[in-house]
Amino acid sequence: MKVVFYQKVNRIWREFLYPIQEEFPSLEIITDLNQADRHIPEADVIIGGKIAREVFQRAEKLSLVIVPFTGVNHLPFDLLRERGVRVANSHGNAFYVAERTVAMILAYYGRIIEFHNDLREERWHGFWVGKGLDDTWDSIDGKTAAILGTGEIGKYTAQLLKAFRVKTIGYKRTPVQEPPQGFDLMVYSIDEAIDQCDLLVVALPATDSTKTLLGREELERMQDKLLVNVGRGSIVDETALYEALKSGSLGGAAIDCWYNYPQEGTEGAPSQYPIHRMDSVVLSPHAAGFTAKSARKGIEQACENLRRFVSDGSLLFEADIEAGY
């Protein structure tokens, strides 16, 4: 079996690949990116992130694609389905995305960014300067969170919120016999999730069925509620989001997933609208899943996918290429 890496291999990859090579000495692993292209036609397994369609077209023996992160919507699913190629991904960043989700929720209700910025300018809030309860922060104790998506990120988010005595509602399209761990109950209607919650967390993948799932009608229902998006920008209609924030029909937002990203350099507005300048929005530069720990965990899970596949054909995490995630 030949495994071809279509990305750079660092010391962490080598750390986890070494015992696999020892366990399966006949396994041929090509880690030199400069040599990858010439080995693609004989590759049984390709490991990499965003790979051009042309590469897969030349991989006539391909059985498995291993992506070392969660999102797989960039893959040519039509071609992979036609050839019966399986897709494995990693969920090594799930806990860390959930951690940042909770951090943004706390920052919003706790007015942490506002108070921090004001105190830097020597402006005070709260009890010590004789301010009333209309100038303090809010606890999430006793609030209800609806989490759209009960995958790894959604489950970790629900479990972490339990520490703050938050009631958790899970949303998915297909019914389940009982709520996953961390959830108090499940609903199968977006409107029902919105109506029952104080804050709505988007933790869904980007697919055709989730595109603009939250539009003008849904956002107008969210009076005084918080919208948190750690899924993908495409799930929340950009224009509707701006209009809802501007009009106040949406209480506020905490956003990690955006609509515009710098094509080069490090500067650029994250939306065509001035959402990033609104006081009711907590901003994060799509960094929730990007930490040293999550990168290592993603590589570890990718290698475990490889080890299991070579051993008995099983996978730790297998993407549903029919559903697109």
C-alpha positions, 0 to 999 in steps of 0.5 A: 500500500502506498501513502502519499502526503500532499502537504508538508510533514513536520516533526509532529507528523513524523512522531506519530508516523514512526510507530505506524511504519514500525507496525507495518514495515511494507507500507510505503509512505511518501513524505517528500512533497517534491516527490508527491506528484509523481507518486499520485497515480499509484497512491492508495491513500492521499493525506492532505488539506486543500488539494486540487481536483486534478490531483484526484483525477490522476489518482486512479488507485485511490481508496482513501483521502485523509484530511487532518482537520474537520472541514471537507466541503472543499473536496470533489465529492462527485469524483470521490463518490464515482470512484468509491473513495472514502474520506477520513477527517479529524476532530482534534480541534473540537474541544478548543472551538468549544472552549472559545465559544464559551469564552466569547459567550462570557465576553459578550454577557460579561461586557469584558471587551467594553469594560477593558477598553473603557478602563484603559481610557480611565473610564469606570463602570459599576458599583465602585463609581456609584453606577446602578444595575443598568451599568453592570454585566450579566451572568449566563447562570440559568440561561438557555443555549440552543446549539445547532449541530450536535457533533463533536464541537456541539457536544463539547460546548454543551458540556462546558456550558453545564459548568455555568448551569446553562440549560442546553438544547440540541438541534439536528434534522434527524430525530434521536432516541435520547439527547447526546451527552451534555444536552437536556433536550433535542429539537428538530425545528430551527424556529423551536430552537430560537424560541426556547433559547437565550443564545443560539450557537451555530456549530454546523458544517458548510453544506448545500443544506446549511447555506443561509440556514439562518436568514432574515426571518430567523434572525428577526425572531431573535429579539434580545438574543445572542447569536454565536457562529463557530460553524461557517459564515455561509450558514448565516445570511450576511445581509440579514445578519447586518440588518438584524444587528443594525435594527436591534432585532438581534440582540448581539453576535459573537462571530469566529467565521466570516464572509471575507478573508484577506487574499494576501497580507493580514489586513481586510474587513471580514464582511462587506458590511461594517459588522466588525465596528458594531458594539454589540459584536464580539469578534474572532478572526476564525481562530477558534480551532487553531491552537498548538494543542488542536494542531497536534491532536488533528495530526494524531487523529489523522495518523490513527485513521491511517493506522486503522485503515491499514490494519483492518479497513476501519476509521476513527472518523469517517466523513459522509461524502453523500451528506458532504461532511 
